[in-house]
Amino acid sequence: MSEVKEHHKMYKKGKVWIVAMVSLGSGTLLMSQMDTIQAATQSEINNSSMILQKETQSSTVVSKIDSSNQEASEKKATANNSSLKNNEDATSKSSESENQSASKSSAAQVSSEVSDNASRSETDELNQGQKSTGSEEEISVVKAASSSEESKATSSAVTQSEDISTASSEKEKTATLSSSNEIKQDTNNSSFTDDKSNNVVADTATETNNIQKVSSRDLEKKSYSEQYRNQIHYSPDKNWMNDPNGLFYDDKTGIYHLYYQYNPEGNEWGNMSWGHATSKDMINWKQEQLAIPMLTDQGWEDFTYTNTTGNLVEAGEVRYVGVPTTNWGDSNGKKAIFSGSVYVDKNNVSGLGVGTVLAFYTADYQIATRINDGKEDGWGTWLGLNEIQEQHLAYSQDGGKTFIQYSPDKNAAVPKPLIPVTDSKGGDAANFRDPNVVYDDLNKQFLLTVVSNQQALIYSSKDLLHWKYASSIQREKNVGLGVWECPTLIPMTVAGTKTTKWIFAVSVQQGAHATGSGMEYYVGDITAAGQWVPESTHTMKEPLTFDYGEDFYAGIPFANMKDKRNVLIAWQSNWSYTGEAKTSPWYGHMTLPRELKLVKDTRATDGYLLRNTVVSEIAHNEQENVLSSAEFNTTLKNSEHLLNYTGTQYKVTADFSWDTKNPPESVGFKLRVSHDGRYYLRVGYDLQTKEFFVQRLNTGEPGMGNPRDKMNAFVDSGEGKITLTIYVDETSIEAFANDGERAITQNFFMRPEYVGVQPTNQLYLYAQNGEVHVTGLKINPLTSIWKNESKVTFNYLDDKGNEIVSSKQKIGKIGDSYSMLAPVKIDNYFLSSTNMKNKNADNLYTAQNQVINYIYRKVQTNLWVKDSTLTAGTQNGWKAENNFIGGNDAAGKELTIKDVAVLGTVNPSKPGIYTVKYSYTDVQGNTILKTIKVTVVDPIKNKETRTKKSRSEQKLVIEANKRNNSRNNQTTKNGLSKQQISNKKVDYSMVNADSKGFKVAKKVSTLPRLDIQTGESKKNQKHLPQTGESNILALNILGIILTSLSSIGLFLRIKRKRDSK
């Protein structure tokens, strides 16, 4: 038993030592692998760092924007909280603090909002916009791209004549204005905003008194909504208005000027002065300050004149003596400013300055009148107060805003007339008025036409200041029925020819085609002597009617028009019926401007017809056609058709056609139809009488029987068709047949006291007693010229329609101008194309919002070049294209060597290393620069070098074999099997040259090694006994376990020894 026990003790003792030895061996093996583990771990860390660095680089822009936006948002929130704390009405006040930029690299600049209490109503309407003075400023939102390998680029805006202030918050998507004291605005009352936010910046005209400007805008918003106020026809905010005066276009500013007869003191005729309005498109007008007020403090007058016509014809020579007056009573020393015209003196013919605006007008006043018979103590026999009219000149050197009275004696306070009544050949001192000036380019003379009772007088001049009588034009039809007024001579080229004819247009107070007053015209020529010659003997006997309605009077054309356009505006009223309007607080409005075109027409007097249509600029206020395509065409047979639209201001047009063998009696429109159907206007064509007409018999107005019930004009429709175009406003109809062949302008009043309290906004087509085909039917609502707002949106899209940079918007009043935003520069993109929707050619806001899409594509710019080696020799040459492989421009188009700039050259006969640079700059301004080396070697040294290299390579292979054998032996000693040694391979196929020209063999070995692997390699790694490879993690764990066991074994051994003792 003792032997057995002793044997068992020995066994146990041996077992412990075996475990200890195994543990120690494992620990030794583990320690031997620590360097490998550390190296592998460090490699893994480096790899992770590289990945992290790439991710960081790819999102640099985003991280910068995000950080700046976060800080900007915090600052904005702080400022807003402070503002809210100080004032409950924080939305209308500014935070006066200035925000610093969040990051030097940030494209955003955040600041507090600036507002003015005086413009609060303005900013509320424009969506929390802002007002101040200056030029334009914009808000844009920089859209931050998400983190990716290819981040979206931020933009640096490039604009025309404006700074773009950018600000964004990725979370809030809002933008705020810069709180700089230099807030910029343009002169068009326009504004702009980012499409993603509600912030709007208002751009207003620079004014010396911004509060006064705001008050004017507030007044405009409160006015122009009164009953019977037309919405697309100009009228002053209050008081009386009649004849248009001095229309002209300023080609320096692009502004149209409309002056008109105006009473600044009341809503009836009197105190006549020149009112003033301006426009960018002749449609959307803005009232300006009074241009030429009445003359005051005028001095004593004393002159004689013999009246050969008028109410003083029997008095013979008459003495006019005393102080002028305008009230037919006391001598108030005033002279009224009557109608006239404007000439822009571009060449300083007058000597008053280049570009001076010359306003020729009639001064009207009453003065004590006596027969010049020497009686009554030498004064002459008293006749009472009588009227005097004389021609004056005022001039403007500030573009027509203010005027200075011209006087030959330089006394502007009491100016003398340019053409006194004593120079009138008309024979009536009370009727000598309405000067209209035009330049005769053929004969190099200025012509001034005035009227005197039943005739027009023409004066000529070379310098615009000194005038002499030239000729007269005598009335031959309806002589004695009213007087002529507001004459004008218009040189016009006949359409389709080079022939120029002179149109003499004049207004008649009585005896017009329609009842009361109206306009007529005649065709003729001008001679070098300043005489207007009628086209034929029939011309004066058969005047042509300008407009066949009752309400078209005193029309004159614009001066200084671009592109030789002839555009005329008239007063839409009739002297016979001014009392019928009963509008308050204003009276009178202008017609829409008419484009004039002289055409040949054998049916007209002398074979010429003056067509007139509304100018194309009316499209600025036209909204889209409200009818569906299915409604464009229809057929009616003895019926009426209610159209799918209700409104009181619109344009409607259609083509009507019929069977000429079986025509209907009448076709056309019923407009402004009441809901009960009883009241309406009819505009149509009567096929039995061949008359185009406007009928207001059913408007409810009293006194609309014959002859006022139906205004008509003859139109020959032998081809069985007619086109009708009508502009409808609150109290106005302007109707046209066949593209302006005939026009009828008519006022109407559908008063509640006559039609009841009901809408009058329905619209019908009709055909009476027959069938008509209607095609091309369109209804375009017309946006008011008084209260409107329009947008222009600029989008920045890729070629797939995706937004790259946030869109920008400008907001302004229709008819005002805006400045285009240039395409922005976007990193890694180039502008490929631009497409536009509803774009206005003159950059004016329109009723239909405009969209400008800038389309970008990814930049594909690149260059590929190569190094090369040449052997020196005269037979060898070098060209830049030898080292040029290829390239692409921004759009991906292939480049040739001609597109590339090459800097440097190579001398192929002289050994050396040459550096050559290739560069290309794309349309975005991005430049790619590539550098290559061309090595030119000596042919002899090159041969020796090749021999040395060959020997070195052989020596290198031998040394590599020796090192390999040495390692094989060492590995065998370390315990590798013969199979493992046989598996060891060295690959000498990869031989590279080092810096000294020696070739170095690259060895690839399959000897087992420890490695730290990640990803899929970890998952796929297995225990491979046949190659000696093992899972490094398992080996590490095993080593730790064995080391722990060995420590336990040693501890137990020591304990037993102590116990045995």
Helices and strands as residue ranges (DSSP letters): H 2-32, H 34-58, H 60-86, G 90-92, G 117-119, H 120-125, E 137-140, E 155-156, E 163-166, E 191-194, E 200-202, H 210-222, E 239-250, E 255-262, E 273-279, E 285-287, E 301-306, G 313-315, E 317-322, E 336-345, E 356-371, E 381-396, E 404-405, G 421-423, E 433-440, E 445-452, E 455-461, E 468-474, E 484-493, E 500-508, E 518-526, E 532-534, E 544-545, E 553-557, G 562-564, E 567-571, G 578-580, E 586-587, E 594-600, G 605-607, E 608-614, G 616-621, G 629-631, E 634-637, E 640-642, E 650-657, E 666-674, E 681-686, E 691-695, E 710-714, E 721-728, E 732-737, E 742-747, H 752-755, E 760-768, E 771-781, E 790-798, E 803-812, E 825-826, E 829-837, E 850-858, E 862-865, E 868-871, G 880-882, E 884-888, G 897-899, E 901-903, E 912-921, E 927-937, H 939-973, H 978-983, E 991-993, E 999-1001, H 1016-1020, H 1032-1060
